[in-house]
Amino acid sequence: MVCRPPELTSSWLARELGQAFEQAQAAINQQGYNDRQEQQR
């Protein structure tokens, strides 16, 4: 772990978590979309 000032760490962490969350949301949305497409067939 690299030592960073607390304010820098929190903003960096928030950005990292935000990106990870967005990717997870996109994956979940895509999976849900695929599931709905399957059910319609």
mmCIF file as Biopython writes it, N, C-alpha, C and O atoms, coordinates in Angstrom:
data_model
#
loop_
_atom_site.group_PDB
_atom_site.id
_atom_site.type_symbol
_atom_site.label_atom_id
_atom_site.label_alt_id
_atom_site.label_comp_id
_atom_site.label_asym_id
_atom_site.label_entity_id
_atom_site.label_seq_id
_atom_site.pdbx_PDB_ins_code
_atom_site.Cartn_x
_atom_site.Cartn_y
_atom_site.Cartn_z
_atom_site.occupancy
_atom_site.B_iso_or_equiv
_atom_site.auth_seq_id
_atom_site.auth_asym_id
_atom_site.pdbx_PDB_model_num
ATOM 1   N N  . MET A ? 1  ? 0.845   -1.193  0.000   1.0 0.0 1  A 1 
ATOM 2   C CA . MET A ? 1  ? 0.000   0.000   0.000   1.0 0.0 1  A 1 
ATOM 3   C C  . MET A ? 1  ? 0.879   1.241   0.000   1.0 0.0 1  A 1 
ATOM 4   O O  . MET A ? 1  ? 1.725   1.409   0.878   1.0 0.0 1  A 1 
ATOM 5   N N  . VAL A ? 2  ? 0.683   2.090   -0.964  1.0 0.0 2  A 1 
ATOM 6   C CA . VAL A ? 2  ? 1.445   3.331   -1.055  1.0 0.0 2  A 1 
ATOM 7   C C  . VAL A ? 2  ? 0.829   4.352   -0.117  1.0 0.0 2  A 1 
ATOM 8   O O  . VAL A ? 2  ? -0.392  4.491   -0.044  1.0 0.0 2  A 1 
ATOM 9   N N  . CYS A ? 3  ? 1.690   5.068   0.603   1.0 0.0 3  A 1 
ATOM 10  C CA . CYS A ? 3  ? 1.184   6.091   1.523   1.0 0.0 3  A 1 
ATOM 11  C C  . CYS A ? 3  ? 0.676   7.284   0.727   1.0 0.0 3  A 1 
ATOM 12  O O  . CYS A ? 3  ? 1.388   7.834   -0.112  1.0 0.0 3  A 1 
ATOM 13  N N  . ARG A ? 4  ? -0.540  7.668   0.994   1.0 0.0 4  A 1 
ATOM 14  C CA . ARG A ? 4  ? -1.126  8.837   0.325   1.0 0.0 4  A 1 
ATOM 15  C C  . ARG A ? 4  ? -1.783  9.715   1.369   1.0 0.0 4  A 1 
ATOM 16  O O  . ARG A ? 4  ? -2.157  9.240   2.441   1.0 0.0 4  A 1 
ATOM 17  N N  . PRO A ? 5  ? -1.927  11.007  1.058   1.0 0.0 5  A 1 
ATOM 18  C CA . PRO A ? 5  ? -2.716  11.863  1.948   1.0 0.0 5  A 1 
ATOM 19  C C  . PRO A ? 5  ? -4.153  11.349  1.997   1.0 0.0 5  A 1 
ATOM 20  O O  . PRO A ? 5  ? -4.672  10.906  0.972   1.0 0.0 5  A 1 
ATOM 21  N N  . PRO A ? 6  ? -4.809  11.396  3.152   1.0 0.0 6  A 1 
ATOM 22  C CA . PRO A ? 6  ? -6.162  10.847  3.308   1.0 0.0 6  A 1 
ATOM 23  C C  . PRO A ? 6  ? -7.146  11.348  2.254   1.0 0.0 6  A 1 
ATOM 24  O O  . PRO A ? 6  ? -7.924  10.562  1.713   1.0 0.0 6  A 1 
ATOM 25  N N  . GLU A ? 7  ? -7.120  12.648  1.956   1.0 0.0 7  A 1 
ATOM 26  C CA . GLU A ? 7  ? -8.102  13.183  1.009   1.0 0.0 7  A 1 
ATOM 27  C C  . GLU A ? 7  ? -7.859  12.618  -0.389  1.0 0.0 7  A 1 
ATOM 28  O O  . GLU A ? 7  ? -8.806  12.371  -1.136  1.0 0.0 7  A 1 
ATOM 29  N N  . LEU A ? 8  ? -6.588  12.415  -0.738  1.0 0.0 8  A 1 
ATOM 30  C CA . LEU A ? 8  ? -6.274  11.858  -2.050  1.0 0.0 8  A 1 
ATOM 31  C C  . LEU A ? 8  ? -6.702  10.391  -2.106  1.0 0.0 8  A 1 
ATOM 32  O O  . LEU A ? 8  ? -7.249  9.931   -3.108  1.0 0.0 8  A 1 
ATOM 33  N N  . THR A ? 9  ? -6.450  9.676   -1.032  1.0 0.0 9  A 1 
ATOM 34  C CA . THR A ? 9  ? -6.801  8.256   -0.972  1.0 0.0 9  A 1 
ATOM 35  C C  . THR A ? 9  ? -8.308  8.069   -1.106  1.0 0.0 9  A 1 
ATOM 36  O O  . THR A ? 9  ? -8.770  7.203   -1.849  1.0 0.0 9  A 1 
ATOM 37  N N  . SER A ? 10 ? -9.067  8.884   -0.386  1.0 0.0 10 A 1 
ATOM 38  C CA . SER A ? 10 ? -10.522 8.716   -0.402  1.0 0.0 10 A 1 
ATOM 39  C C  . SER A ? 10 ? -11.084 9.012   -1.785  1.0 0.0 10 A 1 
ATOM 40  O O  . SER A ? 10 ? -11.977 8.304   -2.252  1.0 0.0 10 A 1 
ATOM 41  N N  . SER A ? 11 ? -10.574 10.053  -2.449  1.0 0.0 11 A 1 
ATOM 42  C CA . SER A ? 11 ? -11.089 10.379  -3.777  1.0 0.0 11 A 1 
ATOM 43  C C  . SER A ? 11 ? -10.669 9.329   -4.793  1.0 0.0 11 A 1 
ATOM 44  O O  . SER A ? 11 ? -11.437 8.966   -5.684  1.0 0.0 11 A 1 
ATOM 45  N N  . TRP A ? 12 ? -9.441  8.846   -4.649  1.0 0.0 12 A 1 
ATOM 46  C CA . TRP A ? 12 ? -8.954  7.791   -5.552  1.0 0.0 12 A 1 
ATOM 47  C C  . TRP A ? 12 ? -9.784  6.523   -5.354  1.0 0.0 12 A 1 
ATOM 48  O O  . TRP A ? 12 ? -10.178 5.866   -6.317  1.0 0.0 12 A 1 
ATOM 49  N N  . LEU A ? 13 ? -10.040 6.192   -4.085  1.0 0.0 13 A 1 
ATOM 50  C CA . LEU A ? 13 ? -10.819 5.009   -3.748  1.0 0.0 13 A 1 
ATOM 51  C C  . LEU A ? 13 ? -12.242 5.141   -4.297  1.0 0.0 13 A 1 
ATOM 52  O O  . LEU A ? 13 ? -12.795 4.198   -4.863  1.0 0.0 13 A 1 
ATOM 53  N N  . ALA A ? 14 ? -12.813 6.319   -4.120  1.0 0.0 14 A 1 
ATOM 54  C CA . ALA A ? 14 ? -14.176 6.544   -4.595  1.0 0.0 14 A 1 
ATOM 55  C C  . ALA A ? 14 ? -14.248 6.364   -6.106  1.0 0.0 14 A 1 
ATOM 56  O O  . ALA A ? 14 ? -15.208 5.798   -6.631  1.0 0.0 14 A 1 
ATOM 57  N N  . ARG A ? 15 ? -13.218 6.854   -6.800  1.0 0.0 15 A 1 
ATOM 58  C CA . ARG A ? 15 ? -13.217 6.737   -8.256  1.0 0.0 15 A 1 
ATOM 59  C C  . ARG A ? 15 ? -13.070 5.270   -8.669  1.0 0.0 15 A 1 
ATOM 60  O O  . ARG A ? 15 ? -13.760 4.799   -9.572  1.0 0.0 15 A 1 
ATOM 61  N N  . GLU A ? 16 ? -12.175 4.564   -8.006  1.0 0.0 16 A 1 
ATOM 62  C CA . GLU A ? 16 ? -11.974 3.139   -8.307  1.0 0.0 16 A 1 
ATOM 63  C C  . GLU A ? 16 ? -13.255 2.344   -8.056  1.0 0.0 16 A 1 
ATOM 64  O O  . GLU A ? 16 ? -13.675 1.531   -8.879  1.0 0.0 16 A 1 
ATOM 65  N N  . LEU A ? 17 ? -13.864 2.601   -6.897  1.0 0.0 17 A 1 
ATOM 66  C CA . LEU A ? 17 ? -15.091 1.891   -6.544  1.0 0.0 17 A 1 
ATOM 67  C C  . LEU A ? 17 ? -16.215 2.257   -7.505  1.0 0.0 17 A 1 
ATOM 68  O O  . LEU A ? 17 ? -17.019 1.408   -7.890  1.0 0.0 17 A 1 
ATOM 69  N N  . GLY A ? 18 ? -16.260 3.522   -7.884  1.0 0.0 18 A 1 
ATOM 70  C CA . GLY A ? 18 ? -17.288 3.972   -8.819  1.0 0.0 18 A 1 
ATOM 71  C C  . GLY A ? 18 ? -17.181 3.248   -10.149 1.0 0.0 18 A 1 
ATOM 72  O O  . GLY A ? 18 ? -18.183 2.814   -10.718 1.0 0.0 18 A 1 
ATOM 73  N N  . GLN A ? 19 ? -15.946 3.123   -10.641 1.0 0.0 19 A 1 
ATOM 74  C CA . GLN A ? 19 ? -15.734 2.431   -11.913 1.0 0.0 19 A 1 
ATOM 75  C C  . GLN A ? 19 ? -16.109 0.963   -11.790 1.0 0.0 19 A 1 
ATOM 76  O O  . GLN A ? 19 ? -16.763 0.406   -12.672 1.0 0.0 19 A 1 
ATOM 77  N N  . ALA A ? 20 ? -15.694 0.341   -10.698 1.0 0.0 20 A 1 
ATOM 78  C CA . ALA A ? 20 ? -15.996 -1.073  -10.485 1.0 0.0 20 A 1 
ATOM 79  C C  . ALA A ? 20 ? -17.509 -1.278  -10.398 1.0 0.0 20 A 1 
ATOM 80  O O  . ALA A ? 20 ? -18.048 -2.242  -10.941 1.0 0.0 20 A 1 
ATOM 81  N N  . PHE A ? 21 ? -18.184 -0.353  -9.706  1.0 0.0 21 A 1 
ATOM 82  C CA . PHE A ? 21 ? -19.636 -0.451  -9.551  1.0 0.0 21 A 1 
ATOM 83  C C  . PHE A ? 21 ? -20.328 -0.311  -10.905 1.0 0.0 21 A 1 
ATOM 84  O O  . PHE A ? 21 ? -21.261 -1.051  -11.217 1.0 0.0 21 A 1 
ATOM 85  N N  . GLU A ? 22 ? -19.855 0.658   -11.713 1.0 0.0 22 A 1 
ATOM 86  C CA . GLU A ? 22 ? -20.455 0.855   -13.035 1.0 0.0 22 A 1 
ATOM 87  C C  . GLU A ? 22 ? -20.282 -0.380  -13.899 1.0 0.0 22 A 1 
ATOM 88  O O  . GLU A ? 22 ? -21.201 -0.783  -14.611 1.0 0.0 22 A 1 
ATOM 89  N N  . GLN A ? 23 ? -19.098 -0.981  -13.836 1.0 0.0 23 A 1 
ATOM 90  C CA . GLN A ? 23 ? -18.842 -2.189  -14.623 1.0 0.0 23 A 1 
ATOM 91  C C  . GLN A ? 23 ? -19.742 -3.325  -14.158 1.0 0.0 23 A 1 
ATOM 92  O O  . GLN A ? 23 ? -20.275 -4.081  -14.970 1.0 0.0 23 A 1 
ATOM 93  N N  . ALA A ? 24 ? -19.908 -3.439  -12.833 1.0 0.0 24 A 1 
ATOM 94  C CA . ALA A ? 24 ? -20.761 -4.493  -12.284 1.0 0.0 24 A 1 
ATOM 95  C C  . ALA A ? 24 ? -22.210 -4.272  -12.728 1.0 0.0 24 A 1 
ATOM 96  O O  . ALA A ? 24 ? -22.899 -5.216  -13.116 1.0 0.0 24 A 1 
ATOM 97  N N  . GLN A ? 25 ? -22.663 -3.017  -12.668 1.0 0.0 25 A 1 
ATOM 98  C CA . GLN A ? 25 ? -24.024 -2.692  -13.095 1.0 0.0 25 A 1 
ATOM 99  C C  . GLN A ? 25 ? -24.233 -3.057  -14.558 1.0 0.0 25 A 1 
ATOM 100 O O  . GLN A ? 25 ? -25.251 -3.639  -14.933 1.0 0.0 25 A 1 
ATOM 101 N N  . ALA A ? 26 ? -23.249 -2.704  -15.372 1.0 0.0 26 A 1 
ATOM 102 C CA . ALA A ? 26 ? -23.348 -2.984  -16.806 1.0 0.0 26 A 1 
ATOM 103 C C  . ALA A ? 26 ? -23.431 -4.490  -17.041 1.0 0.0 26 A 1 
ATOM 104 O O  . ALA A ? 26 ? -24.220 -4.957  -17.861 1.0 0.0 26 A 1 
ATOM 105 N N  . ALA A ? 27 ? -22.609 -5.240  -16.314 1.0 0.0 27 A 1 
ATOM 106 C CA . ALA A ? 27 ? -22.606 -6.698  -16.466 1.0 0.0 27 A 1 
ATOM 107 C C  . ALA A ? 27 ? -23.950 -7.279  -16.021 1.0 0.0 27 A 1 
ATOM 108 O O  . ALA A ? 27 ? -24.497 -8.164  -16.678 1.0 0.0 27 A 1 
ATOM 109 N N  . ILE A ? 28 ? -24.473 -6.781  -14.910 1.0 0.0 28 A 1 
ATOM 110 C CA . ILE A ? 28 ? -25.753 -7.263  -14.396 1.0 0.0 28 A 1 
ATOM 111 C C  . ILE A ? 28 ? -26.874 -6.917  -15.375 1.0 0.0 28 A 1 
ATOM 112 O O  . ILE A ? 28 ? -27.740 -7.745  -15.659 1.0 0.0 28 A 1 
ATOM 113 N N  . ASN A ? 29 ? -26.850 -5.687  -15.885 1.0 0.0 29 A 1 
ATOM 114 C CA . ASN A ? 29 ? -27.874 -5.268  -16.838 1.0 0.0 29 A 1 
ATOM 115 C C  . ASN A ? 29 ? -27.816 -6.120  -18.098 1.0 0.0 29 A 1 
ATOM 116 O O  . ASN A ? 29 ? -28.849 -6.528  -18.631 1.0 0.0 29 A 1 
ATOM 117 N N  . GLN A ? 30 ? -26.591 -6.388  -18.574 1.0 0.0 30 A 1 
ATOM 118 C CA . GLN A ? 30 ? -26.425 -7.201  -19.778 1.0 0.0 30 A 1 
ATOM 119 C C  . GLN A ? 30 ? -26.943 -8.614  -19.535 1.0 0.0 30 A 1 
ATOM 120 O O  . GLN A ? 30 ? -27.616 -9.190  -20.389 1.0 0.0 30 A 1 
ATOM 121 N N  . GLN A ? 31 ? -26.626 -9.167  -18.368 1.0 0.0 31 A 1 
ATOM 122 C CA . GLN A ? 31 ? -27.074 -10.522 -18.042 1.0 0.0 31 A 1 
ATOM 123 C C  . GLN A ? 31 ? -28.599 -10.569 -17.973 1.0 0.0 31 A 1 
ATOM 124 O O  . GLN A ? 31 ? -29.224 -11.493 -18.494 1.0 0.0 31 A 1 
ATOM 125 N N  . GLY A ? 32 ? -29.189 -9.573  -17.332 1.0 0.0 32 A 1 
ATOM 126 C CA . GLY A ? 32 ? -30.642 -9.516  -17.226 1.0 0.0 32 A 1 
ATOM 127 C C  . GLY A ? 32 ? -31.286 -9.393  -18.595 1.0 0.0 32 A 1 
ATOM 128 O O  . GLY A ? 32 ? -32.318 -10.006 -18.863 1.0 0.0 32 A 1 
ATOM 129 N N  . TYR A ? 33 ? -30.669 -8.596  -19.460 1.0 0.0 33 A 1 
ATOM 130 C CA . TYR A ? 33 ? -31.176 -8.420  -20.819 1.0 0.0 33 A 1 
ATOM 131 C C  . TYR A ? 33 ? -31.118 -9.749  -21.566 1.0 0.0 33 A 1 
ATOM 132 O O  . TYR A ? 33 ? -32.071 -10.124 -22.249 1.0 0.0 33 A 1 
ATOM 133 N N  . ASN A ? 34 ? -30.001 -10.459 -21.437 1.0 0.0 34 A 1 
ATOM 134 C CA . ASN A ? 34 ? -29.836 -11.755 -22.094 1.0 0.0 34 A 1 
ATOM 135 C C  . ASN A ? 34 ? -30.881 -12.743 -21.589 1.0 0.0 34 A 1 
ATOM 136 O O  . ASN A ? 34 ? -31.451 -13.508 -22.367 1.0 0.0 34 A 1 
ATOM 137 N N  . ASP A ? 35 ? -31.130 -12.722 -20.275 1.0 0.0 35 A 1 
ATOM 138 C CA . ASP A ? 35 ? -32.115 -13.635 -19.699 1.0 0.0 35 A 1 
ATOM 139 C C  . ASP A ? 35 ? -33.506 -13.355 -20.262 1.0 0.0 35 A 1 
ATOM 140 O O  . ASP A ? 35 ? -34.246 -14.288 -20.576 1.0 0.0 35 A 1 
ATOM 141 N N  . ARG A ? 36 ? -33.869 -12.072 -20.392 1.0 0.0 36 A 1 
ATOM 142 C CA . ARG A ? 36 ? -35.177 -11.714 -20.928 1.0 0.0 36 A 1 
ATOM 143 C C  . ARG A ? 36 ? -35.300 -12.149 -22.389 1.0 0.0 36 A 1 
ATOM 144 O O  . ARG A ? 36 ? -36.350 -12.629 -22.818 1.0 0.0 36 A 1 
ATOM 145 N N  . GLN A ? 37 ? -34.219 -11.977 -23.142 1.0 0.0 37 A 1 
ATOM 146 C CA . GLN A ? 37 ? -34.238 -12.389 -24.547 1.0 0.0 37 A 1 
ATOM 147 C C  . GLN A ? 37 ? -34.465 -13.892 -24.654 1.0 0.0 37 A 1 
ATOM 148 O O  . GLN A ? 37 ? -35.214 -14.357 -25.513 1.0 0.0 37 A 1 
ATOM 149 N N  . GLU A ? 38 ? -33.810 -14.646 -23.773 1.0 0.0 38 A 1 
ATOM 150 C CA . GLU A ? 38 ? -33.963 -16.105 -23.778 1.0 0.0 38 A 1 
ATOM 151 C C  . GLU A ? 38 ? -35.417 -16.499 -23.489 1.0 0.0 38 A 1 
ATOM 152 O O  . GLU A ? 38 ? -35.956 -17.400 -24.132 1.0 0.0 38 A 1 
ATOM 153 N N  . GLN A ? 39 ? -36.040 -15.835 -22.535 1.0 0.0 39 A 1 
ATOM 154 C CA . GLN A ? 39 ? -37.401 -16.189 -22.124 1.0 0.0 39 A 1 
ATOM 155 C C  . GLN A ? 39 ? -38.404 -15.890 -23.237 1.0 0.0 39 A 1 
ATOM 156 O O  . GLN A ? 39 ? -39.429 -16.563 -23.347 1.0 0.0 39 A 1 
ATOM 157 N N  . GLN A ? 40 ? -38.118 -14.902 -24.046 1.0 0.0 40 A 1 
ATOM 158 C CA . GLN A ? 40 ? -39.054 -14.522 -25.107 1.0 0.0 40 A 1 
ATOM 159 C C  . GLN A ? 40 ? -39.058 -15.535 -26.244 1.0 0.0 40 A 1 
ATOM 160 O O  . GLN A ? 40 ? -40.035 -15.610 -26.989 1.0 0.0 40 A 1 
ATOM 161 N N  . ARG A ? 41 ? -37.995 -16.311 -26.396 1.0 0.0 41 A 1 
ATOM 162 C CA . ARG A ? 41 ? -37.921 -17.268 -27.492 1.0 0.0 41 A 1 
ATOM 163 C C  . ARG A ? 41 ? -38.856 -18.465 -27.250 1.0 0.0 41 A 1 
ATOM 164 O O  . ARG A ? 41 ? -38.922 -19.374 -28.078 1.0 0.0 41 A 1 
#
